[in-house]
């Protein structure tokens, strides 16, 4: 099957045999990834002094009786709830 721009399209079943071997050949330099993530964090995260008060406010709101009641309600959707704030 060929598209008008000359790129060949493969059916889904044919991709399985191509994607697996390709994925095993691709490797990434872990140090480069780590440094890139650090640079993104530096440029996009607010300073720690701005994060702490927001985190404190979140934890305080989770301690409120209404929040605790909602946290303890049965979970019919089986969504993991790991909010045990003391």
BELCOR-V894694 format. One record per residue. RES is the residue in one letter. SS is DSSP state (H for helix, E for strand, L for the rest). PHI is phi in radians with two decimals (none if undefined). BURIAL is 1 if it has 16 or more other C-alpha atoms within 10 Angstrom, else 0. Layout:
# BELCOR-V894694
res-><RES	RES>
ss-><SS	SS>
phi-><PHI	PHI>
burial-><BURIAL	BURIAL>
This chain:
# BELCOR-V894694
res-><X	X	X	X	X	X	X	X	X	X	X	X	X	X	X	X	X	X	X	X	X	X	X	X	X	X	X	X	X	X	X	X	X	X	X	X	X	X	X	X	X	X	X	X	X	X	X	X	X	X	X	X	X	X	X	X	X	X	X	X	X	X	X	X	X	X	X	X	X	X	X	X	X	X	X	X	X	X	X	X	X	X	X	X	X	X>
ss-><L	E	L	L	L	L	L	E	L	L	L	H	H	H	H	H	H	H	H	H	H	H	H	H	H	L	L	L	L	H	H	H	H	H	H	H	H	H	H	H	H	H	H	H	L	L	L	H	H	H	H	H	H	H	H	H	H	H	H	H	H	H	H	L	H	H	H	H	H	H	H	H	L	L	L	L	L	L	L	L	L	L	L	L	L	L>
phi-><none	-2.26	-1.45	-1.12	-1.54	1.56	-1.40	-1.44	-1.70	-1.93	-1.15	-0.90	-1.07	-1.28	-1.23	-0.97	-1.26	-1.62	-1.22	-0.99	-1.06	-1.11	-1.09	-1.29	-1.46	-1.45	-2.27	-2.15	-1.27	-1.09	-1.15	-1.15	-1.14	-1.04	-1.16	-1.11	-1.07	-1.08	-1.14	-1.14	-1.07	-1.05	-1.47	-2.02	-1.56	-1.24	-1.06	-0.96	-1.11	-1.55	-1.35	-0.98	-1.09	-1.22	-1.13	-1.08	-1.13	-1.08	-1.08	-1.11	-1.18	-1.28	-1.46	-1.11	-0.96	-1.11	-1.19	-1.07	-1.09	-1.16	-1.15	-1.48	-1.10	-0.99	-1.97	-1.13	-1.50	1.04	-1.37	-1.05	-2.14	-2.12	-2.08	-1.82	-1.73	-1.93>
burial-><0	0	0	0	0	0	0	0	0	0	0	0	0	0	0	0	0	0	0	0	0	0	0	0	0	0	0	0	0	0	0	0	0	0	0	0	0	0	0	0	0	0	0	0	0	0	0	0	0	0	0	0	0	0	0	0	0	0	0	0	0	1	0	0	0	0	0	1	0	0	1	0	0	0	0	0	0	0	0	0	0	0	0	0	0	0>
